[in-house]
């Protein structure tokens, strides 16, 4: 009986070890490229389609993301040849200003290699604000990236509307949306977290691009996310905006799973991903 018990415990331990190894490898795998074509209202006649690459949640400084992996992801993005790259926040991991500043200093070299004819535009996320927002912003600008803080920028036929992070209370949509109206163009709104949704005016942000949720990061059978129980005190997300595409009247929201991890360097049934969106006329 004792031998059977030892054998049973050993088998369970091996299964758990194999599962943990798989989850760690899954967190560090090349991101899945998800593709979608969107017929945008108000698209200028005769203007060809524009492709957008959406990336989020790099979390440099976590065990799932280092400079080498980020460089490989940059190469993967460049191979897709997007017209515009959008970076949706949480560039560094954690809430420690010292560690956040150190991680931010490593962002510039790999991200400066992103190539897109309409440029690269970013907003900050909750980890950036909680650790080293100034250092992250400086590192991104040194890489030639436009950082939007409740503001907008025109890029070809598009106007990127960048709303700051809602989780940390920095989101102020009105200035960004007012600036976008003056710039004209087809609006594409980026903000780090789905928590920005209640702050948006009705009918605004016909295309809203989000991150933050990691698509649950560790999803157990039945649709629950294990990270809900790991991250005590973190606001729960509306399940409709946890992952992927959500269609509401007058709005398409896309939530990317992101590239890195938070707190635990593991993923299960929520692989890292990026989106390649093609916007065109109707």
C-alpha positions as CSV (number, residue, x, y, z in Angstrom):
1,X,0.0,0.0,0.0
2,X,2.8,2.4,0.9
3,X,4.6,1.7,-2.4
4,X,1.4,2.4,-4.3
5,X,1.0,5.7,-2.4
6,X,4.6,6.7,-3.2
7,X,4.1,5.8,-6.9
8,X,0.8,7.8,-7.0
9,X,2.5,10.9,-5.4
10,X,5.4,10.5,-7.8
11,X,3.2,10.4,-10.8
12,X,1.2,13.4,-9.6
13,X,4.4,15.3,-9.0
14,X,5.7,14.5,-12.5
15,X,2.4,15.6,-14.0
16,X,2.5,18.9,-12.1
17,X,6.1,19.5,-13.0
18,X,5.4,18.8,-16.7
19,X,2.3,21.2,-16.6
20,X,4.4,24.0,-15.0
21,X,7.1,23.5,-17.6
22,X,4.6,23.7,-20.4
23,X,3.0,26.9,-18.9
24,X,6.4,28.5,-18.6
25,X,7.3,27.6,-22.2
26,X,3.9,28.8,-23.4
27,X,4.5,32.2,-21.8
28,X,7.8,32.6,-23.8
29,X,6.6,31.2,-27.1
30,X,6.4,33.4,-30.2
31,X,3.1,35.3,-30.2
32,X,0.2,34.1,-32.3
33,X,-0.6,36.6,-35.1
34,X,-4.4,37.2,-35.2
35,X,-5.7,38.9,-38.3
36,X,-8.9,40.9,-39.0
37,X,-10.1,43.1,-41.8
38,X,-12.4,46.0,-40.8
39,X,-14.5,48.1,-43.1
40,X,-14.1,51.5,-41.5
41,X,-16.8,54.2,-41.8
42,X,-15.7,57.4,-43.5
43,X,-12.7,55.8,-45.3
44,X,-11.5,58.2,-47.9
45,X,-12.4,57.3,-51.5
46,X,-9.5,55.9,-53.4
47,X,-7.2,55.5,-50.4
48,X,-5.7,51.9,-50.2
49,X,-6.1,49.8,-47.1
50,X,-3.8,50.4,-44.1
51,X,-2.4,47.6,-41.8
52,X,-2.0,48.1,-38.1
53,X,0.1,45.9,-35.8
54,X,-1.3,45.9,-32.2
55,X,1.1,44.9,-29.4
56,X,0.6,45.2,-25.7
57,X,1.9,44.1,-22.3
58,X,5.6,43.6,-23.0
59,X,6.3,43.5,-19.2
60,X,10.1,43.7,-19.7
61,X,11.7,42.6,-16.4
62,X,9.5,39.6,-15.8
63,X,10.9,36.1,-16.2
64,X,8.8,35.6,-19.4
65,X,10.3,38.6,-21.2
66,X,13.9,39.6,-21.7
67,X,15.7,41.8,-24.3
68,X,16.4,38.8,-26.5
69,X,12.8,37.7,-26.7
70,X,11.7,41.2,-27.3
71,X,14.2,41.5,-30.2
72,X,12.7,38.3,-31.8
73,X,9.2,39.7,-31.5
74,X,10.3,43.0,-33.1
75,X,11.7,40.9,-36.0
76,X,8.4,39.1,-36.2
77,X,6.5,42.4,-36.4
78,X,8.8,43.8,-39.1
79,X,8.3,40.7,-41.2
80,X,4.6,41.4,-41.2
81,X,5.3,44.8,-42.8
82,X,2.6,46.8,-41.0
83,X,1.9,50.4,-42.1
84,X,1.5,51.5,-38.4
85,X,2.5,49.9,-35.1
86,X,0.5,50.6,-31.9
87,X,1.9,49.7,-28.5
88,X,-0.8,49.5,-25.8
89,X,1.1,49.9,-22.5
90,X,2.7,47.9,-19.7
91,X,6.2,48.0,-21.1
92,X,7.8,47.1,-17.8
93,X,6.8,44.7,-15.0
94,X,6.0,45.5,-11.4
95,X,5.6,48.6,-9.2
96,X,9.2,49.2,-8.1
97,X,10.6,52.5,-9.4
98,X,14.2,51.2,-9.4
99,X,13.4,48.0,-11.2
100,X,11.1,49.8,-13.5
101,X,13.7,52.4,-14.5
102,X,16.3,49.7,-15.1
103,X,13.8,47.8,-17.4
104,X,12.8,51.0,-19.2
105,X,16.4,51.7,-20.1
106,X,16.5,48.3,-22.0
107,X,13.4,49.2,-24.1
108,X,15.0,51.7,-26.4
109,X,17.4,49.5,-28.4
110,X,14.9,46.7,-29.4
111,X,11.9,49.0,-30.0
112,X,13.9,51.4,-32.1
113,X,14.2,48.7,-34.7
114,X,10.4,48.6,-35.3
115,X,9.8,49.7,-38.9
116,X,6.5,51.1,-40.1
117,X,5.9,53.8,-42.8
118,X,3.4,55.6,-40.6
119,X,5.4,55.2,-37.4
120,X,5.0,53.8,-34.0
121,X,2.5,55.2,-31.4
122,X,2.2,54.2,-27.8
123,X,0.2,54.7,-24.6
124,X,1.3,53.8,-21.0
125,X,-0.2,51.1,-18.9
126,X,-0.8,50.6,-15.1
127,X,2.6,49.0,-14.5
128,X,4.4,51.8,-16.2
129,X,2.5,54.4,-14.1
130,X,3.0,52.5,-10.9
131,X,6.8,52.1,-11.4
132,X,8.6,54.5,-13.7
133,X,6.3,56.5,-16.0
134,X,9.0,59.1,-16.8
135,X,11.7,56.6,-17.5
136,X,9.4,54.6,-19.8
137,X,8.2,57.7,-21.7
138,X,11.8,58.8,-22.2
139,X,12.9,55.4,-23.4
140,X,10.0,55.2,-25.9
141,X,10.7,58.6,-27.3
142,X,14.4,57.8,-27.6
143,X,13.3,54.9,-29.8
144,X,11.4,57.3,-32.0
145,X,8.0,56.3,-30.7
146,X,5.2,58.9,-30.2
147,X,3.7,58.6,-26.7
148,X,0.2,59.9,-26.4
149,X,-1.1,61.1,-23.1
150,X,-4.8,61.8,-23.6
151,X,-4.1,63.2,-27.1
152,X,-4.3,62.3,-30.7
153,X,-2.0,62.2,-33.8
154,X,-2.8,61.9,-37.5
155,X,-1.1,59.1,-39.4
156,X,-2.1,58.9,-43.1
157,X,-5.9,58.4,-43.3
158,X,-6.0,57.5,-39.6
159,X,-6.1,59.5,-36.4
160,X,-4.7,57.6,-33.4
161,X,-6.6,58.6,-30.3
162,X,-4.4,57.7,-27.3
163,X,-6.2,57.6,-23.9
164,X,-4.0,57.1,-20.9
165,X,-4.5,54.3,-18.4
166,X,-7.8,54.0,-16.6
167,X,-6.7,51.5,-14.0
168,X,-4.4,54.1,-12.4
169,X,-6.9,57.0,-12.9
170,X,-4.9,58.7,-15.7
171,X,-7.5,58.3,-18.4
172,X,-9.1,61.6,-19.6
173,X,-10.8,60.9,-22.9
174,X,-12.2,64.3,-23.8
175,X,-9.0,66.1,-24.8
176,X,-7.9,63.2,-27.0
177,X,-11.3,63.0,-28.7
178,X,-11.5,66.7,-29.1
179,X,-8.1,66.8,-30.7
180,X,-9.1,63.9,-33.0
181,X,-12.1,65.8,-34.3
182,X,-9.8,68.7,-35.2
183,X,-7.4,66.4,-37.0
184,X,-10.0,64.6,-39.0
185,X,-9.3,61.2,-40.4
186,X,-10.6,57.8,-39.4
187,X,-10.3,57.4,-35.6
188,X,-8.5,54.5,-34.0
189,X,-8.6,54.6,-30.2
190,X,-5.9,52.9,-28.1
191,X,-6.0,52.6,-24.3
192,X,-4.4,50.1,-22.0
193,X,-7.3,48.6,-20.2
194,X,-11.0,47.8,-20.7
195,X,-11.7,49.9,-17.6
196,X,-11.7,52.9,-20.0
197,X,-15.0,51.9,-21.5
198,X,-17.3,53.5,-19.0
199,X,-15.5,56.8,-19.5
200,X,-16.1,57.0,-23.2
201,X,-18.9,59.1,-24.7
202,X,-21.6,57.2,-26.4
203,X,-20.9,56.7,-30.1
204,X,-17.2,57.6,-29.6
205,X,-14.3,55.2,-30.4
206,X,-15.7,53.1,-33.3
207,X,-12.6,51.1,-33.1
208,X,-11.1,50.6,-29.7
209,X,-7.8,48.6,-29.1
210,X,-7.0,47.4,-25.7
211,X,-4.7,45.1,-23.7
212,X,-4.1,44.6,-19.9
213,X,-6.1,41.4,-19.4
214,X,-3.6,38.9,-20.9
215,X,-6.7,37.1,-22.0
216,X,-6.8,35.7,-18.5
217,X,-3.2,34.5,-18.7
218,X,-4.0,31.2,-16.9
219,X,-7.4,30.0,-17.9
220,X,-8.7,26.9,-16.2
221,X,-11.4,24.7,-17.7
222,X,-14.8,26.3,-17.5
223,X,-13.6,29.7,-18.5
224,X,-12.4,31.0,-15.1
225,X,-9.0,32.6,-14.9
226,X,-6.7,31.4,-12.2
227,X,-5.0,34.8,-12.0
228,X,-8.2,36.1,-10.6
229,X,-7.3,34.3,-7.4
230,X,-3.6,35.0,-7.6
231,X,-4.0,38.8,-8.0
232,X,-5.9,39.6,-4.9
233,X,-7.4,43.1,-5.0
234,X,-7.1,43.6,-8.7
235,X,-10.4,44.8,-10.3
236,X,-12.3,42.1,-12.2
237,X,-12.8,42.7,-15.8
238,X,-16.1,42.5,-17.6
239,X,-15.9,39.0,-19.1
240,X,-17.1,40.4,-22.5
241,X,-13.9,42.4,-22.8
242,X,-11.5,39.8,-21.5
243,X,-10.2,38.7,-24.8
244,X,-10.6,39.1,-28.6
245,X,-13.3,40.9,-30.5
246,X,-16.4,42.4,-29.0
247,X,-19.0,44.1,-31.1
248,X,-21.3,46.7,-29.6
249,X,-23.6,49.2,-31.4
250,X,-21.3,51.6,-33.2
251,X,-18.1,50.1,-31.8
252,X,-15.6,47.2,-32.3
253,X,-13.4,46.5,-29.3
254,X,-10.3,44.3,-29.7
255,X,-8.4,43.0,-26.6
256,X,-5.0,41.5,-27.2
257,X,-3.5,38.8,-24.9
258,X,-0.3,40.7,-25.0
259,X,3.3,39.5,-25.1
260,X,4.5,39.1,-21.5
261,X,3.2,38.0,-18.2
262,X,2.4,39.6,-14.8
263,X,3.4,38.2,-11.4
264,X,3.6,34.6,-12.5
265,X,5.7,33.8,-15.7
266,X,3.2,31.3,-17.0
267,X,0.3,31.0,-19.5
268,X,-2.3,28.4,-20.1
269,X,-5.0,28.4,-22.7
270,X,-4.2,32.1,-23.3
271,X,-1.1,32.2,-25.5
272,X,0.7,35.5,-26.2
273,X,-0.5,37.2,-29.3
274,X,-0.5,40.3,-31.5
275,X,-3.1,41.6,-33.9
276,X,-2.6,42.6,-37.6
277,X,-5.6,44.7,-38.6
278,X,-6.4,45.8,-42.1
279,X,-8.6,48.9,-42.3
280,X,-10.3,49.7,-45.6
281,X,-13.3,51.4,-47.1
282,X,-16.7,49.8,-47.2
